[in-house]
Amino acid sequence: MSGDVVNLRMARKRRDRAAKEADAERNRFEHGRSKAERELARARNEKAAREHDASRREPDNGSS
């Protein structure tokens, strides 16, 4: 029997810290943008939608 002795309390705390850090990283990605960055992204999305709608072709109503 040559296994290492593991303090379960410390191992549990280490595991919990790693889980909290993963959650924090996810939240930083989702909510970590400044107001200017959010507004810029919104403006770009709106512009792309307008350009997409403007390039649509109107259906021909069968006039021959």
C-alpha positions in Angstrom: 0.0 0.0 0.0 2.0 3.0 -1.3 -0.8 5.5 -1.9 -0.5 9.2 -0.9 -2.4 10.4 2.1 -5.1 12.9 1.0 -6.8 15.4 3.2 -10.4 15.1 2.1 -11.4 18.5 3.4 -8.7 20.2 1.4 -9.5 18.2 -1.7 -13.2 19.1 -1.4 -12.3 22.8 -1.0 -10.0 22.6 -4.0 -12.7 21.0 -6.1 -15.3 23.6 -5.0 -12.9 26.5 -5.8 -12.3 25.1 -9.3 -16.1 24.9 -9.9 -16.6 28.5 -8.7 -13.8 29.7 -10.9 -15.4 28.0 -13.9 -18.7 29.7 -13.1 -17.0 33.0 -12.7 -15.3 32.6 -16.1 -18.6 31.9 -17.7 -20.2 34.9 -16.1 -17.3 37.2 -17.1 -17.8 36.1 -20.7 -21.5 36.6 -20.6 -21.7 39.8 -18.6 -18.2 41.3 -18.8 -18.7 43.7 -21.7 -18.8 47.4 -21.2 -21.9 49.4 -22.2 -20.0 50.8 -25.2 -19.2 47.3 -26.4 -22.8 46.2 -26.0 -24.1 49.2 -27.9 -21.6 48.7 -30.6 -22.6 45.1 -31.0 -26.3 46.0 -31.0 -25.7 48.7 -33.7 -23.7 46.3 -35.9 -26.5 43.7 -35.6 -29.2 46.2 -36.5 -27.2 47.5 -39.5 -26.6 43.9 -40.7 -30.4 43.2 -40.4 -31.3 46.4 -42.3 -28.8 45.6 -45.1 -30.1 42.0 -45.3 -33.7 43.2 -45.6 -32.8 45.9 -48.1 -31.2 43.3 -50.4 -34.3 41.2 -50.6 -36.1 40.9 -53.9 -39.8 41.6 -54.1 -41.8 38.7 -55.4 -43.2 39.1 -58.9 -47.0 38.9 -58.8 -47.4 37.1 -62.1 -47.6 40.1 -64.3 -46.6 39.0 -67.8 
